[in-house]
Amino acid sequence: MSSHSLKSKRRHPDAKRETFQVSHVTFEVCDHPEYGVTFALIAGDAITAKDRRPLFSGHVTKGMSEELRELAFRIRQLEEKL
């Protein structure tokens, strides 16, 4: 069950949610007491509300932070060329 759908947000308003904007993608992280820690990727520049639903969601797993650091490092390298 996704903790990031509009219905879920209405059912569980007290679940801790954090959002991080990266360019035109919104990352949402939810620490849900029953379903665990999940994340969703949402089209951040979507014009209509119906398009702001998650494109992808899943559970946070061990090792993801290192994978994201590797991605951030590579993006930093590419930014230096701009």
C-alpha positions in Angstrom: 0.0 0.0 0.0 1.4 3.4 -1.0 1.7 5.9 1.8 1.9 8.7 -0.8 -1.5 8.6 -2.5 -4.0 11.4 -1.8 -6.3 8.8 -0.1 -3.5 7.7 2.1 -2.6 11.3 3.1 -6.3 11.8 4.1 -6.4 8.5 6.0 -3.1 9.0 7.8 -2.6 12.8 8.2 -0.3 12.3 11.2 2.3 10.2 9.2 5.5 12.2 9.1 6.1 13.3 5.5 9.1 15.3 4.1 9.5 16.6 0.6 12.7 17.5 -1.2 12.6 19.4 -4.5 15.3 18.4 -7.0 14.9 20.3 -10.3 11.5 19.3 -11.6 11.1 16.2 -9.4 9.8 16.1 -5.9 11.1 13.4 -3.6 8.7 12.6 -0.8 9.7 10.5 2.2 7.2 9.1 4.6 7.9 7.5 8.0 4.7 5.6 8.5 4.2 3.8 11.8 2.4 0.8 10.2 4.0 0.5 6.7 7.5 1.6 7.4 9.7 4.2 5.7 8.8 4.7 2.0 9.7 7.2 -0.7 7.9 8.5 -3.8 9.1 10.4 -6.9 6.5 13.0 -8.0 6.5 15.2 -11.1 7.2 18.5 -9.3 6.3 20.8 -12.2 2.9 19.1 -12.9 0.3 21.8 -13.7 -2.8 19.9 -12.5 -3.3 18.1 -9.2 -4.1 14.8 -10.9 -0.6 14.8 -12.4 1.0 15.2 -9.0 0.5 11.6 -7.9 3.6 9.5 -7.5 5.3 8.3 -10.6 7.1 5.6 -8.5 7.1 4.7 -4.9 8.9 2.0 -2.8 10.3 1.2 0.6 13.6 2.7 1.7 16.2 0.0 1.9 19.7 -0.3 3.4 22.2 1.1 1.0 20.0 3.7 -0.7 21.7 6.6 1.0 25.1 5.5 -0.4 23.5 5.1 -3.9 22.1 8.6 -3.6 25.5 10.0 -2.5 27.1 8.4 -5.6 24.5 10.0 -7.8 25.0 13.4 -6.0 28.7 13.1 -6.5 28.3 12.4 -10.2 25.9 15.3 -10.7 28.3 17.6 -8.9 31.0 16.6 -11.3 28.7 17.4 -14.2 27.7 20.7 -12.7 31.3 21.8 -12.6 31.3 21.6 -16.4 28.4 24.1 -16.7 
